[in-house]
Amino acid sequence: MQRLVLFDIDGTLIRGGPARAAFHRALLEVFGTAGPIEHWEFSGKTDPQIARELLTEAGVERERVDEKLPALWDRYLAEMEARLPDCPPEVLPGVRELLDRLVAEGHVALGLLTGNVVEGARLKLSSAGLYSTLSVGAFGSDHEVRTELMPIALRRAREHWGAQFTAEAAVVVGDTPRDVDCGRSHGARTVAVATGRFGVDRLWSAGADGVLETFADTDRAMAQILG
């Protein structure tokens, strides 16, 4: 293995699905409030960060948040699993083809660098038929701060593939400036795709090494990701 490609999930590989509604319901059940969730920005944040921000805005004490977060994830995951059959996420254009091409390269390892808690990532990707290709990586359940996830992803990739991946040999692929910052802060190459809430110009200004409108042009996406 010579290259490690770490993908974000929401807005990068898939969109839609029941996660936000499940999160809303779980917050109400566990904390009695979801804070200002209707107009809160989720993009590029970890699940624990989002929960803490919303609950802080609602006036919930930090100690109570910390105490009840495990119960929140239990309810969130149960709620999402129940809703997924009727509301599966959509795989974004070109994603399946891109993943197949990267796997066929032989020298590329594929993983995740996502703000989703690990079981949330598994549920979403399993529903979309992508989990068998993408299961190793770092998750919001590993650390609340997204930039802290890169070393975790590298360590797990080394353990899984037995290869001495460095940050310089990694490519972080996401759809938000936070994804770009996470990769850049550790010296990784970054490729951003404008299939989320941020346009091409904003992603370039965040400092991405490459920017794509979508993954629909597989050859172009491969060239950007593999440099």
QUIKAZI-V767313 format. One record per backbone hydrogen bond with DSSP energy under -1.0 kcal/mol. CO is the residue of the C=O (numbers start at 1). NH is the residue of the N-H. E is the energy in kcal/mol with one decimal. If there is no record, write none. Layout:
co->CO nh->NH e->E
co->CO nh->NH e->E
This chain:
co->3 nh->109 e->-2.9
co->4 nh->171 e->-2.6
co->5 nh->111 e->-2.8
co->6 nh->173 e->-3.0
co->7 nh->113 e->-2.4
co->9 nh->12 e->-1.3
co->9 nh->13 e->-2.9
co->9 nh->14 e->-1.8
co->13 nh->92 e->-2.6
co->14 nh->11 e->-3.3
co->15 nh->90 e->-3.1
co->18 nh->22 e->-2.8
co->19 nh->23 e->-2.7
co->20 nh->24 e->-2.4
co->21 nh->25 e->-2.4
co->22 nh->26 e->-2.4
co->23 nh->27 e->-2.4
co->24 nh->28 e->-2.0
co->25 nh->29 e->-2.3
co->26 nh->30 e->-2.5
co->27 nh->31 e->-2.7
co->28 nh->32 e->-1.1
co->35 nh->37 e->-1.3
co->36 nh->39 e->-1.1
co->37 nh->40 e->-1.3
co->42 nh->45 e->-2.1
co->46 nh->50 e->-2.4
co->47 nh->51 e->-2.5
co->48 nh->52 e->-2.6
co->49 nh->53 e->-2.6
co->50 nh->54 e->-2.5
co->51 nh->55 e->-2.5
co->52 nh->56 e->-2.5
co->53 nh->57 e->-2.3
co->54 nh->58 e->-1.4
co->55 nh->60 e->-2.8
co->56 nh->59 e->-1.5
co->61 nh->65 e->-2.1
co->62 nh->66 e->-2.7
co->63 nh->67 e->-2.1
co->64 nh->68 e->-2.1
co->65 nh->69 e->-1.2
co->68 nh->72 e->-2.0
co->69 nh->73 e->-2.4
co->70 nh->74 e->-1.9
co->71 nh->75 e->-2.2
co->72 nh->76 e->-2.9
co->73 nh->77 e->-2.6
co->74 nh->78 e->-1.9
co->75 nh->79 e->-2.6
co->76 nh->80 e->-2.6
co->77 nh->81 e->-2.6
co->78 nh->82 e->-1.9
co->79 nh->83 e->-1.5
co->80 nh->84 e->-2.1
co->83 nh->87 e->-1.2
co->90 nh->15 e->-1.9
co->92 nh->95 e->-1.9
co->94 nh->98 e->-2.5
co->95 nh->99 e->-2.7
co->96 nh->100 e->-2.3
co->97 nh->101 e->-2.2
co->98 nh->102 e->-2.4
co->99 nh->103 e->-2.4
co->100 nh->104 e->-2.1
co->103 nh->106 e->-1.3
co->107 nh->2 e->-2.7
co->107 nh->3 e->-1.8
co->109 nh->5 e->-2.9
co->111 nh->7 e->-2.7
co->112 nh->138 e->-1.9
co->115 nh->47 e->-3.0
co->116 nh->140 e->-2.4
co->117 nh->121 e->-2.3
co->118 nh->122 e->-2.1
co->119 nh->123 e->-2.3
co->120 nh->124 e->-2.3
co->121 nh->125 e->-2.7
co->122 nh->126 e->-2.5
co->123 nh->127 e->-2.1
co->124 nh->128 e->-1.6
co->125 nh->130 e->-3.1
co->130 nh->133 e->-1.0
co->130 nh->134 e->-1.6
co->136 nh->112 e->-2.3
co->138 nh->114 e->-2.2
co->139 nh->142 e->-2.1
co->145 nh->148 e->-1.5
co->146 nh->149 e->-2.1
co->149 nh->153 e->-2.5
co->150 nh->154 e->-2.3
co->151 nh->155 e->-2.3
co->152 nh->156 e->-2.4
co->153 nh->157 e->-2.2
co->154 nh->158 e->-2.4
co->155 nh->159 e->-2.2
co->156 nh->160 e->-2.6
co->157 nh->161 e->-2.8
co->158 nh->162 e->-1.8
co->163 nh->165 e->-1.9
co->167 nh->170 e->-1.5
co->169 nh->4 e->-1.9
co->170 nh->189 e->-2.0
co->171 nh->6 e->-3.2
co->172 nh->191 e->-2.6
co->173 nh->8 e->-2.4
co->174 nh->193 e->-2.2
co->176 nh->180 e->-1.7
co->177 nh->181 e->-2.7
co->178 nh->182 e->-2.2
co->179 nh->183 e->-2.0
co->180 nh->184 e->-2.9
co->181 nh->185 e->-2.4
co->183 nh->186 e->-1.4
co->183 nh->188 e->-2.4
co->184 nh->187 e->-1.3
co->189 nh->172 e->-2.9
co->190 nh->209 e->-1.6
co->190 nh->210 e->-1.2
co->191 nh->174 e->-1.8
co->192 nh->212 e->-2.6
co->193 nh->195 e->-1.2
co->199 nh->203 e->-1.9
co->200 nh->204 e->-2.4
co->201 nh->205 e->-2.4
co->203 nh->208 e->-1.5
co->204 nh->207 e->-1.8
co->210 nh->192 e->-2.8
co->212 nh->194 e->-2.8
co->216 nh->218 e->-1.2
co->217 nh->221 e->-2.5
co->218 nh->222 e->-2.8
co->219 nh->223 e->-2.2
co->220 nh->224 e->-2.2
co->221 nh->225 e->-2.5
co->222 nh->226 e->-2.8
